[in-house]
Amino acid sequence: RRNMLNKKDLIEIIAKQQETTKVEAKKIVEAFTDGIKSIMKDNKSVNITGFAKFESKYKEAYKRVFGVTGELIEVPAHHVHKATLSKKIAE
């Protein structure tokens, strides 16, 4: 038994639960993922209560040591994106 499901597996699960076709379920999955991508691309955050929080945080420029050479390098300012699952997911 495998522990990791893929997009195809998710589509099959949604099709069965919603009593719809795999084509329609695929549209649902892609609409959801495309929506999250567009929000994150605009460096915004979204919280889906009971599911996950998708955050975009701005990090100022900073300096760090490049481990291979020991050289001090400048890391430019950038946005960091992360997702945190809701504790309710495991229930």
Backbone torsions as a table, in degrees:
resi	resn	phi	psi	omega
1	ARG	NA	130.0	-178.9
2	ARG	-93.2	147.0	-177.8
3	ASN	-91.8	-23.8	-175.2
4	MET	-100.0	122.2	174.2
5	LEU	-98.4	155.3	178.0
6	ASN	-113.4	-175.7	-177.1
7	LYS	-59.2	-41.1	179.6
8	LYS	-60.4	-42.4	177.9
9	ASP	-62.2	-43.4	178.9
10	LEU	-61.5	-42.2	178.6
11	ILE	-60.9	-42.7	178.5
12	GLU	-63.4	-40.9	178.9
13	ILE	-63.6	-46.0	-179.3
14	ILE	-65.6	-41.5	178.9
15	ALA	-59.0	-43.1	-179.4
16	LYS	-68.8	-46.4	-177.8
17	GLN	-64.7	-37.4	-177.3
18	GLN	-93.0	1.0	-179.0
19	GLU	51.3	53.5	-179.5
20	THR	-134.5	-179.2	-179.9
21	THR	-82.3	163.0	176.4
22	LYS	-65.8	-31.7	178.2
23	VAL	-62.8	-45.5	179.0
24	GLU	-68.5	-39.6	178.6
25	ALA	-64.1	-37.8	177.9
26	LYS	-62.3	-39.9	177.7
27	LYS	-61.7	-39.6	179.1
28	ILE	-63.9	-49.1	-179.3
29	VAL	-61.6	-45.7	-178.5
30	GLU	-68.2	-35.4	176.7
31	ALA	-63.6	-41.8	179.0
32	PHE	-63.8	-52.1	-177.2
33	THR	-66.0	-38.3	177.5
34	ASP	-65.0	-37.0	177.6
35	GLY	-63.4	-45.9	178.3
36	ILE	-63.2	-43.4	179.2
37	LYS	-58.8	-43.3	-177.5
38	SER	-67.8	-36.2	177.1
39	ILE	-65.1	-47.2	-178.5
40	MET	-67.2	-35.4	178.9
41	LYS	-62.1	-33.0	177.6
42	ASP	-84.7	9.5	179.3
43	ASN	57.5	39.7	175.5
44	LYS	-111.1	166.3	179.1
45	SER	-115.7	156.6	177.2
46	VAL	-143.5	139.1	178.2
47	ASN	-119.0	118.5	176.9
48	ILE	-104.9	98.2	-174.8
49	THR	-52.5	130.9	179.7
50	GLY	84.1	-2.5	-179.3
51	PHE	-125.4	-73.0	-177.2
52	ALA	-162.5	161.5	175.2
53	LYS	-117.9	124.8	178.2
54	PHE	-108.6	115.1	-173.3
55	GLU	-115.5	146.7	172.9
56	SER	-124.7	117.5	-179.7
57	LYS	-121.0	140.2	179.1
58	TYR	-87.0	131.2	176.4
59	LYS	-115.6	128.7	177.3
60	GLU	-66.5	160.5	175.6
61	ALA	-63.7	147.9	178.4
62	TYR	-152.7	167.8	178.5
63	LYS	-108.7	145.4	177.4
64	ARG	-147.1	163.3	179.8
65	VAL	-88.7	128.1	175.7
66	PHE	-78.9	112.9	-170.2
67	GLY	-55.6	-34.2	-174.8
68	VAL	-72.0	-45.0	-175.1
69	THR	-103.8	-16.7	-176.0
70	GLY	80.3	2.8	-179.3
71	GLU	-71.9	142.5	176.4
72	LEU	-83.4	122.2	-178.8
73	ILE	-119.7	155.4	178.6
74	GLU	-96.5	123.7	175.3
75	VAL	-98.0	119.0	-177.4
76	PRO	-67.0	159.2	175.4
77	ALA	-60.8	142.7	-177.9
78	HIS	-162.1	168.3	175.3
79	HIS	-97.0	141.0	176.8
80	VAL	-112.1	130.5	-179.3
81	HIS	-111.3	136.6	176.7
82	LYS	-149.4	157.9	177.4
83	ALA	-123.2	136.8	177.4
84	THR	-124.8	122.0	179.7
85	LEU	-73.8	147.0	175.8
86	SER	-69.9	147.3	176.7
87	LYS	-64.0	-24.8	-179.6
88	LYS	-69.4	-19.4	-179.9
89	ILE	-59.9	-39.8	-175.9
90	ALA	-75.4	-15.6	-176.9
91	GLU	-75.1	NA	NA
